Structure formats: structure tokens, C-alpha cells
Amino acid sequence: MLLLPIRAVKQVVIEMMVFEGHEVEIIEVNGQIFFNSNHVGICLDFADSTIRDHMSKMSDKHTIKQLIRLS
């Protein structure tokens, strides 16, 4: 899991888009685009248990966790 300290995060934009009738969360951090894995799994018509199984196997290279103070 990639941890970004508050000082390293210069810009965060969180938006929702609709892809084939499903909402997908898009997170832009310092110009890099990330998609919500759960939402992508839903778009691919994966069962909830399949999505959880795949997400549990993600390594630090596959995920991002932001430490951001929202004001």
C-alpha cells in the first residue's frame, strides 16, 4: 500500500463517472489517475465475493492509501 504523507499530496481530485450504467470513482493524486477497485469489479460484473477475493490479494504496488486532512 502506498502511503502519501500530507505534505507529499499537492492535489487530490475525486470524481464519479458513469461507465456502462455503473458509477466509478476516479481519484487523481498529483496528476496520477486511480480507479476504485470495487467499482471496476462491479463494472466487470464480478460477484461481490470475487471482488473481495481479488482485492485481498492486492499487494502494496496495487493499492494507494492517502493520508489527507480534509478541512
N, C-alpha and C positions, 0 to 999 in steps of 0.2 A: 504494500500500500504506500503510495507516495504521499508524504505529509508535507504540506506547504505552510511554513510559518506565516503569520500575518504580514510581516514586512516583505516577504517574497511575493505576495499576491498584490499585483498592481491593479488588475481589473478583473472583475467577475461579472459575467452576464448570464443570467438564467432565463431561458425562453422555452416555450412549448410550441411544438409544431404538430401538424396532423399529417400522418403518413398512412395512406390507405385506410382511413377511418379510425386510426388509433393515435392517441396523443403520445408524443415522445418528448421527454425533457432533454434539452440541449444546454450544456454548460460550457461556457467559454472562459478559460482561465489564462490570463496573459497571452491571448491570441490563439491558444490551443483549444480545439473543439473536442468535447467529450459527450457521449450519449449515455443516458440512463440505461444500464444493462437490463433491468427488469422490463422497461418499456420496449426495448428492442426484442426481447424474448416474446412479449405479447404480440408484437407485430409479426413475428415469425410463426405465430400460432402454437408456441410451445405450451405444454401444460405447466401449471404453477410449480409442480414438483420437479419438473425438468429444469425450469429456470433456476429454482433454488439449488438444485444439484450442480448445475454449471457454475453458478455464482460462487458456491462454496469451494470450488476448485480453482478459482482465480488466485493468481499469485500477486505479489507486490507490484509486478510490472504491468498487471492488467487493471489495477484499480487506482483511484485517486481519492484521498480524503483531505478536505480542506479545513484548515483552522482559521476561521474568519470571524471577526467580531462584527455583528450586524448592529448598526445604530439606527 
